[in-house]
Amino acid sequence: MIWDISFERECVELKRLAPAGYHIGLHIKDTTPLHRLLGYPASWAAHYTAQAYALRDPVVA
């Protein structure tokens, strides 16, 4: 099996699948991901973080 993974191609596919945005967190410890990929507008990501929505977001739970 040959894996043909391109970060740029995967980001294009994520944008197609989730046009409103996405947030992928990897290696999460104490609610903070070591790596994360955001597809939301910067203004929404800043608002979400400032309001600490992750503490009550059912998707995070």
Residue pairs with C-beta under 8 A, 6 or more apart in sequence:
11 37
11 39
14 22
14 24
14 37
14 39
15 39
18 39
20 40
21 38
21 39
21 40
21 41
21 44
22 37
22 38
22 39
22 40
23 36
23 37
23 38
23 39
23 40
23 45
24 36
24 37
25 33
25 35
25 36
26 33
26 34
26 35
26 36
27 33
27 34
27 35
28 34
31 54
31 55
31 60
38 45
40 48
48 54
54 60
